Amino acid sequence: METAAKQDRIGARVPREVYETLCRAAELTGATVNQFLVQSALKEAQAVIERQEVIRLSPRDWNWLLDLMENPPKPNAQLKAAMKRYQKARQDDASTSLNWKP
């Protein structure tokens, strides 16, 4: 016996002109209005997520980044100071978290 996957419902109220445009587009693609809306919204949602989560580099920038990772510059005074602050913050955080008593 197959169990149907749980599905959620999305509803929207739109002006008549928008609805008619959506109906026409759905009909032209051979989809129902609901299928057209879901496919279009999903495509746009994936594009938005990709724009936020994917970093695109030109070949020049990619080579520059690779070179920096393979041949990192020596730490300067500011980086050394930042590392000390970071290690102290981790130490302070660890001691308060581990020694916490209700």
OpenMM code with the backbone's topology and positions (N, CA, C; nanometers):
from openmm import Vec3, app, unit

residues = "MET GLU THR ALA ALA LYS GLN ASP ARG ILE GLY ALA ARG VAL PRO ARG GLU VAL TYR GLU THR LEU CYS ARG ALA ALA GLU LEU THR GLY ALA THR VAL ASN GLN PHE LEU VAL GLN SER ALA LEU LYS GLU ALA GLN ALA VAL ILE GLU ARG GLN GLU VAL ILE ARG LEU SER PRO ARG ASP TRP ASN TRP LEU LEU ASP LEU MET GLU ASN PRO PRO LYS PRO ASN ALA GLN LEU LYS ALA ALA MET LYS ARG TYR GLN LYS ALA ARG GLN ASP ASP ALA SER THR SER LEU ASN TRP LYS PRO".split()
positions = [
    Vec3(0.0833, -0.1182, 0.0000),
    Vec3(0.0000, 0.0000, 0.0000),
    Vec3(0.0879, 0.1247, 0.0000),
    Vec3(0.0658, 0.2153, -0.0949),
    Vec3(0.1465, 0.3369, -0.1031),
    Vec3(0.0847, 0.4470, -0.0190),
    Vec3(0.1709, 0.5222, 0.0480),
    Vec3(0.1254, 0.6371, 0.1245),
    Vec3(0.1639, 0.7630, 0.0479),
    Vec3(0.0681, 0.8502, 0.0259),
    Vec3(0.0958, 0.9743, -0.0476),
    Vec3(0.1826, 1.0653, 0.0386),
    Vec3(0.2757, 1.1329, -0.0271),
    Vec3(0.3615, 1.2270, 0.0436),
    Vec3(0.2774, 1.3449, 0.0911),
    Vec3(0.3123, 1.3957, 0.2102),
    Vec3(0.2399, 1.5104, 0.2640),
    Vec3(0.2642, 1.6307, 0.1741),
    Vec3(0.1590, 1.7004, 0.1438),
    Vec3(0.1690, 1.8187, 0.0598),
    Vec3(0.1098, 1.9377, 0.1335),
    Vec3(0.1711, 2.0538, 0.1148),
    Vec3(0.1202, 2.1769, 0.1730),
    Vec3(0.0489, 2.2564, 0.0650),
    Vec3(-0.0345, 2.3474, 0.1069),
    Vec3(-0.1135, 2.4273, 0.0140),
    Vec3(-0.0634, 2.5712, 0.0164),
    Vec3(-0.0601, 2.6323, -0.1028),
    Vec3(-0.0259, 2.7734, -0.1159),
    Vec3(-0.1397, 2.8389, -0.1913),
    Vec3(-0.1869, 2.9513, -0.1412),
    Vec3(-0.2940, 3.0230, -0.2093),
    Vec3(-0.2548, 3.1685, -0.2279),
    Vec3(-0.3081, 3.2294, -0.3314),
    Vec3(-0.2786, 3.3705, -0.3551),
    Vec3(-0.3983, 3.4362, -0.4236),
    Vec3(-0.4253, 3.5580, -0.3830),
    Vec3(-0.5282, 3.6367, -0.4500),
    Vec3(-0.4566, 3.7357, -0.5409),
    Vec3(-0.4996, 3.7411, -0.6663),
    Vec3(-0.4353, 3.8279, -0.7645),
    Vec3(-0.5420, 3.9031, -0.8436),
    Vec3(-0.5046, 4.0184, -0.8991),
    Vec3(-0.5991, 4.0897, -0.9848),
    Vec3(-0.6372, 4.0044, -1.1061),
    Vec3(-0.7532, 4.0296, -1.1617),
    Vec3(-0.8065, 3.9524, -1.2745),
    Vec3(-0.7066, 3.9485, -1.3904),
    Vec3(-0.6406, 4.0624, -1.4218),
    Vec3(-0.5459, 4.0662, -1.5334),
    Vec3(-0.4294, 3.9703, -1.5099),
    Vec3(-0.3821, 3.9641, -1.3867),
    Vec3(-0.2709, 3.8744, -1.3535),
    Vec3(-0.3163, 3.7298, -1.3700),
    Vec3(-0.4357, 3.6998, -1.3195),
    Vec3(-0.4894, 3.5642, -1.3308),
    Vec3(-0.5035, 3.5223, -1.4769),
    Vec3(-0.5545, 3.6121, -1.5598),
    Vec3(-0.5725, 3.5798, -1.7012),
    Vec3(-0.4380, 3.5573, -1.7702),
    Vec3(-0.3386, 3.6361, -1.7354),
    Vec3(-0.2042, 3.6179, -1.7916),
    Vec3(-0.1472, 3.4832, -1.7499),
    Vec3(-0.1643, 3.4482, -1.6232),
    Vec3(-0.1155, 3.3183, -1.5744),
    Vec3(-0.1872, 3.2032, -1.6436),
    Vec3(-0.3167, 3.2164, -1.6619),
    Vec3(-0.3942, 3.1120, -1.7305),
    Vec3(-0.3453, 3.0949, -1.8732),
    Vec3(-0.3232, 3.2063, -1.9420),
    Vec3(-0.2771, 3.1991, -2.0811),
    Vec3(-0.1404, 3.1323, -2.0890),
    Vec3(-0.0492, 3.1728, -2.0017),
    Vec3(0.0855, 3.1140, -2.0020),
    Vec3(0.0791, 2.9651, -1.9703),
    Vec3(-0.0033, 2.9276, -1.8732),
    Vec3(-0.0166, 2.7864, -1.8383),
    Vec3(-0.0694, 2.7071, -1.9570),
    Vec3(-0.1697, 2.7608, -2.0230),
    Vec3(-0.2280, 2.6932, -2.1384),
    Vec3(-0.1245, 2.6765, -2.2502),
    Vec3(-0.0443, 2.7787, -2.2746),
    Vec3(0.0571, 2.7724, -2.3790),
    Vec3(0.1648, 2.6674, -2.3502),
    Vec3(0.1883, 2.6409, -2.2230),
    Vec3(0.2896, 2.5409, -2.1868),
    Vec3(0.2295, 2.4022, -2.1659),
    Vec3(0.0973, 2.3927, -2.1732),
    Vec3(0.0328, 2.2630, -2.1550),
    Vec3(0.0212, 2.2216, -2.0099),
    Vec3(0.0276, 2.3172, -1.9203),
    Vec3(0.0190, 2.2876, -1.7776),
    Vec3(-0.1084, 2.3480, -1.7201),
    Vec3(-0.1476, 2.2996, -1.6035),
    Vec3(-0.2563, 2.3654, -1.5322),
    Vec3(-0.1999, 2.4927, -1.4703),
    Vec3(-0.2887, 2.5809, -1.4283),
    Vec3(-0.2427, 2.7051, -1.3644),
    Vec3(-0.1621, 2.6705, -1.2394),
    Vec3(-0.2086, 2.5755, -1.1632),
    Vec3(-0.1377, 2.5361, -1.0419),
    Vec3(0.0020, 2.4824, -1.0748),
    Vec3(0.0103, 2.3933, -1.1732),
    Vec3(0.1413, 2.3396, -1.2135),
    Vec3(0.2340, 2.4513, -1.2614),
    Vec3(0.1781, 2.5424, -1.3423),
    Vec3(0.2573, 2.6531, -1.3946),
    Vec3(0.3091, 2.7403, -1.2804),
    Vec3(0.2238, 2.7727, -1.1850),
    Vec3(0.2647, 2.8561, -1.0717),
    Vec3(0.3738, 2.7890, -0.9892),
    Vec3(0.3543, 2.6622, -0.9595),
    Vec3(0.4526, 2.5900, -0.8774),
    Vec3(0.5859, 2.5791, -0.9510),
    Vec3(0.5822, 2.5425, -1.0790),
    Vec3(0.7063, 2.5299, -1.1563),
    Vec3(0.7784, 2.6642, -1.1666),
    Vec3(0.7032, 2.7707, -1.1938),
    Vec3(0.7636, 2.9034, -1.2076),
    Vec3(0.8198, 2.9526, -1.0748),
    Vec3(0.7429, 2.9358, -0.9683),
    Vec3(0.7885, 2.9805, -0.8363),
    Vec3(0.9106, 2.9010, -0.7915),
    Vec3(0.9101, 2.7703, -0.8166),
    Vec3(1.0238, 2.6873, -0.7781),
    Vec3(1.1492, 2.7269, -0.8550),
    Vec3(1.1342, 2.7508, -0.9844),
    Vec3(1.2482, 2.7929, -1.0663),
    Vec3(1.3071, 2.9240, -1.0139),
    Vec3(1.2214, 3.0202, -0.9826),
    Vec3(1.2682, 3.1492, -0.9298),
    Vec3(1.3302, 3.1323, -0.7914),
    Vec3(1.2698, 3.0486, -0.7071),
    Vec3(1.3245, 3.0248, -0.5731),
    Vec3(1.4638, 2.9647, -0.5809),
    Vec3(1.4823, 2.8684, -0.6709),
    Vec3(1.6146, 2.8077, -0.6881),
    Vec3(1.7159, 2.9096, -0.7381),
    Vec3(1.6738, 2.9994, -0.8268),
    Vec3(1.7639, 3.1037, -0.8780),
    Vec3(1.8040, 3.2001, -0.7667),
    Vec3(1.7093, 3.2369, -0.6822),
    Vec3(1.7383, 3.3273, -0.5699),
    Vec3(1.8371, 3.2616, -0.4747),
    Vec3(1.8139, 3.1363, -0.4408),
    Vec3(1.9027, 3.0640, -0.3494),
    Vec3(2.0418, 3.0529, -0.4105),
    Vec3(2.0496, 3.0204, -0.5388),
    Vec3(2.1801, 3.0081, -0.6038),
    Vec3(2.2559, 3.1405, -0.6025),
    Vec3(2.1845, 3.2510, -0.6301),
    Vec3(2.2506, 3.3821, -0.6301),
    Vec3(2.3081, 3.4144, -0.4926),
    Vec3(2.2429, 3.3665, -0.3864),
    Vec3(2.2889, 3.3960, -0.2513),
    Vec3(2.3974, 3.3001, -0.2032),
    Vec3(2.3981, 3.1768, -0.2539),
    Vec3(2.4876, 3.0754, -0.1996),
    Vec3(2.6058, 3.0390, -0.2883),
    Vec3(2.6024, 3.0764, -0.4153),
    Vec3(2.7088, 3.0376, -0.5078),
    Vec3(2.7937, 3.1599, -0.5411),
    Vec3(2.9228, 3.1446, -0.5304),
    Vec3(3.0153, 3.2509, -0.5653),
    Vec3(3.0738, 3.2177, -0.7018),
    Vec3(3.0602, 3.3081, -0.7930),
    Vec3(3.1128, 3.2872, -0.9283),
    Vec3(3.2364, 3.3753, -0.9466),
    Vec3(3.3410, 3.3152, -0.9995),
    Vec3(3.4661, 3.3873, -1.0225),
    Vec3(3.5038, 3.3811, -1.1698),
    Vec3(3.5646, 3.4871, -1.2155),
    Vec3(3.6194, 3.4858, -1.3512),
    Vec3(3.7415, 3.3944, -1.3503),
    Vec3(3.7861, 3.3472, -1.4654),
    Vec3(3.9073, 3.2639, -1.4677),
    Vec3(4.0272, 3.3343, -1.4037),
    Vec3(4.0397, 3.4649, -1.4265),
    Vec3(4.1513, 3.5405, -1.3675),
    Vec3(4.1433, 3.5389, -1.2148),
    Vec3(4.0220, 3.5665, -1.1610),
    Vec3(4.0049, 3.5684, -1.0156),
    Vec3(4.0214, 3.4290, -0.9553),
    Vec3(3.9736, 3.3263, -1.0276),
    Vec3(3.9887, 3.1888, -0.9806),
    Vec3(4.1369, 3.1541, -0.9679),
    Vec3(4.2159, 3.1889, -1.0676),
    Vec3(4.3604, 3.1618, -1.0631),
    Vec3(4.4275, 3.2386, -0.9502),
    Vec3(4.3848, 3.3635, -0.9286),
    Vec3(4.4396, 3.4444, -0.8193),
    Vec3(4.4091, 3.3789, -0.6845),
    Vec3(4.2845, 3.3332, -0.6651),
    Vec3(4.2451, 3.2685, -0.5402),
    Vec3(4.3220, 3.1383, -0.5192),
    Vec3(4.3333, 3.0579, -0.6247),
    Vec3(4.4089, 2.9331, -0.6150),
    Vec3(4.5540, 2.9596, -0.5751),
    Vec3(4.6136, 3.0612, -0.6369),
    Vec3(4.7517, 3.0958, -0.6048),
    Vec3(4.7647, 3.1368, -0.4586),
    Vec3(4.6680, 3.2149, -0.4089),
    Vec3(4.6722, 3.2555, -0.2680),
    Vec3(4.6580, 3.1354, -0.1742),
    Vec3(4.5755, 3.0400, -0.2119),
    Vec3(4.5577, 2.9224, -0.1256),
    Vec3(4.6817, 2.8332, -0.1278),
    Vec3(4.7445, 2.8231, -0.2438),
    Vec3(4.8644, 2.7393, -0.2548),
    Vec3(4.9893, 2.8084, -0.2012),
    Vec3(4.9925, 2.9392, -0.2071),
    Vec3(5.1078, 3.0169, -0.1617),
    Vec3(5.0607, 3.1332, -0.0740),
    Vec3(5.0081, 3.1015, 0.0443),
    Vec3(4.9544, 3.2095, 0.1274),
    Vec3(5.0655, 3.3040, 0.1746),
    Vec3(5.0330, 3.4326, 0.1868),
    Vec3(5.1329, 3.5262, 0.2370),
    Vec3(5.1601, 3.4988, 0.3849),
    Vec3(5.2756, 3.5411, 0.4331),
    Vec3(5.3080, 3.5226, 0.5746),
    Vec3(5.2169, 3.6115, 0.6581),
    Vec3(5.1755, 3.5636, 0.7767),
    Vec3(5.0874, 3.6437, 0.8619),
    Vec3(5.1554, 3.7755, 0.9019),
    Vec3(5.0796, 3.8852, 0.8898),
    Vec3(5.1330, 4.0135, 0.9348),
    Vec3(5.0934, 4.0370, 1.0804),
    Vec3(5.1313, 4.1489, 1.1363),
    Vec3(5.1056, 4.1771, 1.2784),
    Vec3(4.9561, 4.1798, 1.3086),
    Vec3(4.8774, 4.2364, 1.2180),
    Vec3(4.7328, 4.2433, 1.2416),
    Vec3(4.6700, 4.1043, 1.2451),
    Vec3(4.7113, 4.0167, 1.1558),
    Vec3(4.6573, 3.8813, 1.1537),
    Vec3(4.6985, 3.8052, 1.2792),
    Vec3(4.8233, 3.8215, 1.3220),
    Vec3(4.8686, 3.7550, 1.4441),
    Vec3(4.7885, 3.8026, 1.5647),
    Vec3(4.7624, 3.9332, 1.5737),
    Vec3(4.6828, 3.9872, 1.6847),
    Vec3(4.5395, 3.9333, 1.6795),
    Vec3(4.4839, 3.9243, 1.5596),
    Vec3(4.3482, 3.8716, 1.5441),
    Vec3(4.3421, 3.7258, 1.5884),
    Vec3(4.4427, 3.6477, 1.5551),
    Vec3(4.4460, 3.5064, 1.5971),
    Vec3(4.4536, 3.4937, 1.7486),
    Vec3(4.5316, 3.5800, 1.8126),
    Vec3(4.5396, 3.5766, 1.9588),
    Vec3(4.4035, 3.6081, 2.0205),
    Vec3(4.3358, 3.7112, 1.9664),
    Vec3(4.2025, 3.7473, 2.0182),
    Vec3(4.1041, 3.6324, 1.9967),
    Vec3(4.1118, 3.5690, 1.8818),
    Vec3(4.0222, 3.4568, 1.8512),
    Vec3(4.0459, 3.3405, 1.9468),
    Vec3(4.1718, 3.3051, 1.9688),
    Vec3(4.2033, 3.1939, 2.0581),
    Vec3(4.1603, 3.2247, 2.2014),
    Vec3(4.1773, 3.3493, 2.2449),
    Vec3(4.1336, 3.3869, 2.3787),
    Vec3(3.9815, 3.3794, 2.3887),
    Vec3(3.9122, 3.4264, 2.2867),
    Vec3(3.7660, 3.4211, 2.2872),
    Vec3(3.7175, 3.2770, 2.2911),
    Vec3(3.7808, 3.1879, 2.2163),
    Vec3(3.7438, 3.0456, 2.2189),
    Vec3(3.7677, 2.9865, 2.3557),
    Vec3(3.8806, 3.0236, 2.4156),
    Vec3(3.9142, 2.9731, 2.5488),
    Vec3(3.8116, 3.0215, 2.6510),
    Vec3(3.7796, 3.1505, 2.6473),
    Vec3(3.6824, 3.2072, 2.7406),
    Vec3(3.5457, 3.1441, 2.7210),
    Vec3(3.5062, 3.1233, 2.5971),
    Vec3(3.3765, 3.0655, 2.5669),
    Vec3(3.3706, 2.9202, 2.6133),
    Vec3(3.4782, 2.8464, 2.5885),
    Vec3(3.4820, 2.7053, 2.6276),
    Vec3(3.4748, 2.6912, 2.7787),
    Vec3(3.5440, 2.7769, 2.8504),
    Vec3(3.5444, 2.7629, 2.9960),
    Vec3(3.4080, 2.7975, 3.0539),
    Vec3(3.3381, 2.8955, 2.9996),
    Vec3(3.2062, 2.9280, 3.0531),
    Vec3(3.1036, 2.8232, 3.0149),
    Vec3(3.1141, 2.7674, 2.8954),
    Vec3(3.0172, 2.6671, 2.8519),
    Vec3(3.0351, 2.5360, 2.9274),
    Vec3(3.1597, 2.4943, 2.9431),
    Vec3(3.1858, 2.3651, 3.0058),
    Vec3(3.1682, 2.3673, 3.1563),
    Vec3(3.1861, 2.4822, 3.2178),
    Vec3(3.1769, 2.4898, 3.3632),
    Vec3(3.0418, 2.5417, 3.4111),
    Vec3(2.9463, 2.5514, 3.3227),
    Vec3(2.8153, 2.6037, 3.3595),
    Vec3(2.7434, 2.5059, 3.4505),
    Vec3(2.6836, 2.5605, 3.5572),
    Vec3(2.6061, 2.4771, 3.6499),
    Vec3(2.4703, 2.5420, 3.6697),
    Vec3(2.3650, 2.4614, 3.6681),
    Vec3(2.2289, 2.5179, 3.6866),
    Vec3(2.2084, 2.5684, 3.8263),
] * unit.nanometer
topology = app.Topology()
chain = topology.addChain("A")
for resn in residues:
    res = topology.addResidue(resn, chain)
    for name in ("N", "CA", "C"):
        topology.addAtom(name, app.Element.getBySymbol(name[0]), res)
